[in-house]
Amino acid sequence: MITIITTTGLCNMRCGYCGGSFDPKLVPDREVYSIEDLVEFIAERDSDVAFYGGEPLLNPRLVMEVMDSLARRDWGGRFIIQTNGTLIENLPKRYWLSFDSVLLSVDGRPWVNDRQRGEGSYEEVVRAARILRESGFSNDLIARMTVWEGTDIYEDVTHLLGLGLFDHVHWQLNVIWSERWDLDGWARASYLPGIRKLSNLWIKEMRRGRILGIAPFLGIMRAALFDDLPSPPCGAGSESFTVLPNGRIVACPIAVDSDWAQVGNLGDEELNEVRIGEPCLSCEYFKYCRGRCLYAYVERLWEEEGFRSVCNVTKGMIGIIVSLESEIRELVKDGILSFKELYYPRYNNTVEVIP
């Protein structure tokens, strides 16, 4: 299990995808519960911990207090954080070195990133990545992209991998809160051809014994080889729960205003579960996508037609990656790769797997 702690609903940026901070009536600026109660909740479940926001480092005190409290206990979990990287100095070095995974929000090449995240934000997040590496952080550093119409998936993913800073690159499609846009046309003209080009590079490097850290590709191949992805792949509603600053516990960290997502409150012994259902369970692609996204599955903000559109794009990507399975198995058989190297994510590090 993983407990996602939303440290604050505030964000110091106003990206084009989400608009910035949460409504403080839904997600307060600071926690109003007892930190001891939160730590007890985590320790009792032997849960991993991820810090989230808003921007989690706008409330670094909570991050440090939770990490210190768990360190004093017989707790063997992992620490993870998702951050925009602009406030890296808010957390002392020793805390950074205690994270198993750090996810930094960056969308690719400078002009692609800054168009949605604000001028200069690319330089800030790359600076943060360099500081982490220079400080001795050697665990999983992940570039977490949001992909939109201006993205060239091949160019932007390879740009981030080419920086030599990130172990993995993950992305999510801008199909949650945005107004409906021509996803189908863009996918045909740009995204899926780019996915195919990226997959060709991926398998080419594998033939040389090198596995590029392209998180969605690895997650799909994990499903193909090991058939053990949770549903949904992020675990929302069954293996992953989010504690909001007001003590509410929700199935998904972005579902802060949805009644269906309320699964309990801090102090409850048992939590409700929320599960993916039909039509996903009967779909031939379910083995690989596992329902993709719980929030999108329930909310259908682009209505049924839009929901199906995203499914079709997902199926297109899955088909491209799964076509490589037999060759990858041969590379393992020949000793060029190992199954252990291909198993990613090794634990729930808040990489949602399926864009």
N, C-alpha and C positions, 0 to 999 in steps of 0.2 A: 504493500500500500504506500501511497505518497500523499502527504498533506501539503497542499499549496496554501501558503499564508499570504494573503493580500495585506501588505503592511499599511497601505494607505490608498485611498481612491484618487489622490492627487497625482498629476503628471506635470513635469516642467516643459513638456513639448506639446504641440498641437498638430500631430501628423494628419495627413489628408484622409487616412483610412478610418480613424476613430474619433478625431476631434479633441483628444486630450483627456482631461480629468472626468471621473465618474461624478454623477449627481451625489453630493455629500449625504443626502437623505437615504440613499441606497448603500453607498460605500463611504463611511466617514473618513475624515482626514487622518485620524489616529485611532488606535485600538481602545475600546472601552471595557474590555474584559480583563480578567486577571491573567497575567502571563503564566503564573503557576498552573492555572487551569488548562491553558493551551499546552504547556509542556507535559502535563499529565496525560492529556489526550493523545499526544504524539507518542510518549513513552509506553503507554499501555498497549498501543497498537504496533509498537516497534516500527513505526512509519518513517520513511524517508521524508525529507522536508525540502520544499521549493519556495523561494521568496519571489513575490509577484506584486504587481501594482495595477493601476497607476504606475508610478516609478518607485520601486521598492526602496531605493536609497534616499528618498525624501523622508524616510523614517528609519534611519540606520540604527537608532537606539534599540528598536524592537528586534532587528536582525541580530545585533550583537548579544542582546539579553537572551534570546532563544538559543543561539549557538553556544553561549557560555553555560546556560542551564543544562542543556543536553550533554555537553562535554563532561559535566560533573556527575552524570548518571551512567549507569551501565546500559548504554544505548549504542547500538552498532550501525546506525543508519547513515545515509548520505545527505549532503547539503548541495543544493542547486539554486541558482538565481537567474532570473531573466531581467535584464536591465538595458536601458538605452545607452549606457556607457558614459553619460555626461557628468556623472557625480562620483566617479570612481574613488576620488580622494575622501569621500565621506566614510569609507570603511578602511580601517587599518590593514596593513599587509597580512598580518597573521590570520585574519578572517578569510581573505581571498585565498590564501593557501590551504584553507580547510574545505574549500568547495570541490566537489567531485566533477561538477559541470557548471560552466558559466555560459549563458546564452546572451550574445550582444546583438541588438537590433541594427541591422544594416542591410540595405536592399541591393547592393551591387556596386556598379561604377559610380563615381562621385556625382555626376549630374543626374543619374537615375535616382539615387538615394535622396539627394537634396531637393529634388522636385517635390517630393511628398513629405519629407521629414524636416525641411528647413535648411537654408543656406549655411554651410559650414558644419553640418551635423556629421557628414562622412568623415571629415578630418578628426572630429572629436572621438568618434567611436573607434577609428583605426588607432588613434593615439591611446585610447584605453586598452585596446588589445596589446599594443606594444608594451605599455606599462606592466600589464599582467605578466607577459612573457619575461620581461626584464627583471621582474620581481621574483621569478622562479616558479610561476604557475605552470605546471606541466601536465595537468589533467585536461579533460575534454573542453576545449574552447570552441564554441559553436556560433557561426554567423547565422542569425535568424532573419530571413528575408520576408518581406511582403511583396508579392508579385502582382503587377498591374499592367495596364495596356502599354506602358512605356518600357516594360522589361523585355530584354532579349535574354531568354533563360540560359542559353549557352554562354553568351558573352559575360553576363553578370555573375553566374556561378563560377566560371573559370577565372574571372577576375579575382573573386574573393579567395578561391583556392590558391591562386598564384601569389597572393600576398605573403604566403609562408607563415601566417599567424594562426589560422584556423584549422582545427582538426577535421571539422565537419561543417557543411553548409546545409541548412534546411530552409524550406520556403513554404509559405501559405498563400493561396490565391486570395485576391481581394474580392471575395464574394460573400461577405457577411453583412456589413453595415452599409456598404456603398449602394448608390442607386444602380439599378440594372444597367449593365453595359454590354457591348457585343462580345461576350465571352466566346461564343461559338466561332464567329468570324476570326477573332484574334487567335484562338486555339488552332484553327485550320491553317492560318497564314503564318503564324509565328511560333506559338508555344509548342505544339506537338512536333513540328519539324525540328525545333531547337532541342526538344527532349530526345529525339532520335539521334541528333548530332552529338549530344552530350553522352548518350548511352554508347555510341560508337567509340568515343574517347575512353569511357569507363572500361569497356571490355578490352580495348587496345592496351590500356595500362595494366589490366589484370593479366594479360598474356605475358607481361614482363614481371609479374609477381607483385605489382603495386596496386593497392585498392584505394581509389580516390574516395574521400569522405563525403559522398553525396548521400545525405541522410534518407531522402525518400526512396532512392534506388536500393539502398541497403535494407531499409525496412520492408520493402516489397519482396526483395530476395530472401529476407529472413522468413517471411510468410510462406514463400515457395519452398524453401529448403527445410524449415523446421515446423511450420504450421502451428505457431504458438503465439501469434499476436492477440492481445486482448481485444475486446469489442466495446467501444471504439478503441483505436490503437493508443490513444492518450490515456485510456482507463477511466475517463470521466463517468461518474455515476456508479462505478463498481469497485475500481481500484484506486481512484484518485478523487479526493474531495477537497474543497476550498473553504478555508475559514476566513470570513470577512471581518473587518475591524469591529463590527457591532456584535460579533459572536455567532452570527448566522452561518450555517454550513450549507454550501450549495454544491451541486454535482459538477458544475463547470465554472471556471473562474470568470467567464464573460457573461454568464447567465444570472446577473445580479438582480434583474427585475422580473424574473420568470417564476411564477408559482410552481411550475412543474419541477424546477431545479432545487427547490428547498427540500433538503433531506434531513435537517435536524438543527440543533443548536449546540454550542459548546457546553459540555456537561451532560449531554444525552449519552446513555450507554450504547444505544443502537442507532444506526443511521439507516434511512430508507435507501433503496437503490433505484436507479433509473437506467433502463436498458434500451438498446437498439432493437427494433422489431421489423415487421414487414414494411415495404417490400424487400428490404435489404437481406433478411435472413435466407430468402429463397433465391437470391441472385447468385449466378455462377462466379461472380467476382468477389463475393463476400469473404472468401478465404484470404484475399489479398488486402482489401480495403477495410474490412471489418466494420462497415457502416460509416467510415470516414470521420464524421464529426457529429457528436451528439446534439450540440446546439443547432447546427444546420438541419439535422434530421427532424428535430421537434419543431423549430420555429418556422422553417420554410419561408424566409423573408422575401425570397424571389418567387414565391408561390410555386406551384407544382411544376410548371414548365421550366422555371429557373433551376429548381432542384434537379430535374432530369438533365438539364444542360450541364450542370456541374458533374453529375454522375458520368455523363458521356465523355467529358474531358478526362475524368479520373480513369475510366476504363481504357481510354486511348493510351494513357501513360503506362498503366499496368500491363497492357498487351505488349508494349515495346520492351519493357524490362523483363517480363516473364519469358519472352522469346529467347533470352540469353541463358536461361536456366541450365539447359543441357550442356552448353559449352562450359559454364562455370563448374558444373559437376565434374566434367572431364579435367578441368584445371586442378581441381582438388584431388582427383584420382591420380593425376600425374605429379602431385607434390608441389605444384607451383603456388597454389593457394591452400589455405586450411579453412575448415568449417568455422573454427573459433574466430578467425579474422573476419568472417562474413556475418557473424552474429551481432547485429546492431539494430536498435540500442540494446546494450547489455542489461540495462535496468531502465525504469521509467524516468527519463531525464527531462521530461516535459516537451521533448520533440514529438510532435503529433503524428509523425511518420507520413501520413497521406496528405498532400497539399489540399 
